[in-house]
């Protein structure tokens, strides 16, 4: 029995010696080697996971924004394009108004909205040949209002003396039947007609 305990590693100790025996030393080494040491996770790994989560949230947020934001509504109404050449707007060959068929006369019914879009380089106006509008007298004398002015009782419209620049629109709803001649105050040779029936 004593012999059996002697064979067990680390069980024999010389009671007169203060130093560990070789067997004790080996037993201690084996006990330490047998323990599994759990290494702590590096902080950089946690930081990397946090960055990945933040990036995923940003990407998802941008995706939701793109999906939910509605595109701008296009102008409503019957379209009329205002055009000009980038080299200038010097006469009817270099600038003007045109409807969807390419003409300068637009035929519509009462209650129809017409929307002018300036696709040209320069600012332009949409001004009715009406005696209450600015520069009407000049428009009649220089031929911008070839009919001499719209009939009495027709509605007046004017996009403004300064005009509106490229990409902007101006709209009018025509509620009274009649022939509406209009022109550009800035470029008086530009004129067209809306016929409302």
N, C-alpha and C positions, 0 to 999 in steps of 0.2 A: 504494500500500500504506500509506504513511504517512497519506495522506488517509483511507483506510478506517478506520484505527484512530482517527483524529481524530473521525470521525462517531460512533463508539461512545461511548455515554454513559459518562462517567467515565474514559475512557482517556487523555484529554489532560490533562496537568498542566503547568502552567508551572513549570519547575524553579527559577526565580528568585523565585517567590512563595511565601510561607509560608501564605497563605490559600487556602482551597478555592475553586475556581471554582464558578460557578453550576451547571455541569453535574455537578461532583462532589457538590454539595449535593443536587441533584435525584436523582442516582443513589442516594445514601445514603437519601434519603426513600423512594424506590421499593423499595429492598431491605427497609427496615423495614416498609413497608406490606404487602409481599408475605408476610411471615412471619405464620403464623397463631398467635395467642396463645391458649393454652389457659387458660381461667379456672378457678381452683380451685373445687371444689364447696364451697358454704357448709356450715359445721358444723351449722347449724340443720336442714339437709336430712337429714343423717345422724341427727341426734337424732330427727327426726320419724319416720324409718323404724324406728328402735329402739323408739319408743313404740308404733307401729302393730303391730310384731311382738309386743311384750309384751301388748298388748290382745288380739290374736288368740289367744295362748297362754292367757290367762286365760279367755276365752270358751270355748275348746275344753275347758279343764280343768273349768269349771263344767258344761258339757254332758255330759262323760264322767261326772262325779259324779252328776248327776241321772239319767242313764240306768242307772248301775250300782247305785245305792243302792236297796235293796228297801224298799217301804212297810212300815210296821209291820203285823205279822200281827194280824188281828182275833181277838178272843177265841174260843176253840173251845168246843164243848159246846152243849147245849140252852140257848137264851137265856131269861132271866127279867129283866124290866126293873123297876128300883126307881124309882118316880116320886113326885113331890110338887108341890104348887102353890107358886109363889114367895111367895105371901101367907102360907104357913105349912103346918104338918103337924099339924093339931089333931084329926083324926078320920079314919075310913076313907073319907070323901068327898074328903079333901084329900091323901092319900098312901097308898101301898100297893105291893104286888108284883103283877106281871101277866106271864103267859106269852105266847107268840106269838098265842094266840087271844083274849087280853084277860082271861082268867080267873085265879083264884088257885090253882087245882088243876092241877098238872102231872103227867101220866102218862108214865112212862118205863120202860125195861127195865133189868135189872141191868147194871152196867158202863158206864152212861151218865154222862157228865160234864154237870153243870148249871153254867152261868156266869151270875151275877147282875151286872148293870151298873147302877151308880147314875147315872141320868139326872136325878135330882132336884137340888134346890138345897142340901139339907141332908145331913149325914152320916147313914148308916143302918147297921144291922148285919143279918147273916143268922145267927140263933142257933137251934139245934135246941132243941126242948122236951125237954131232957134234964136229969135231976136234977143232973148234975155241972156244968152251966153256971151262970155268975153270974146272980143274980136269978131263978133258976128258981121258987123258992117264990112270989115276987111275981107272976111270969108266970101261974102256975096260979090264984092267988087273984083277979087282976084280969081274967082271961079271955083273956090273950094266948096261952095254950096251952089252947084250948078242950077238947081231948081229955084234959086232965089230965097230959099228958106222953107221950112216945113209948114204945112197947113196949120191954121189956128186950131187950138183944142187938142193937139197931139202932145203927149207927154215930153218933157224936157229931160235930157241926161247929159252929163259931163263928167269925165273921169278926173278932171282937175287940170289947171293951166300948166303945172309942172310936169305932167305926164306920169306914166308908171314905167319902171325899168324892166329889163329883160327878166323873164320868168314870172312876172306878176300877172294877175288877171283883174278884169273888171266885168261886172255882170249887170244886166238890166232885164227886168221882166216887162214885156210889152202887153199892156191890157187894153189898149185902144187900137182899133183897126186904122190903117193909113200907111203912107209912104214916109219913112224916116231916113233922110239923108244925113250923114254924119261925116266928120273930117278930123284931121289931126291939127291942132293949133300950132304945134311946133313945125310941122311939115305940111303946109296947106294944100299941096298938090295930092295928098293922100285923102281920098274920099270914097265912100261906098254907100249902099242903101239897104235898109231892112224894109221889106214889104210885109205888113201884117194884115191878114184877112180873117 
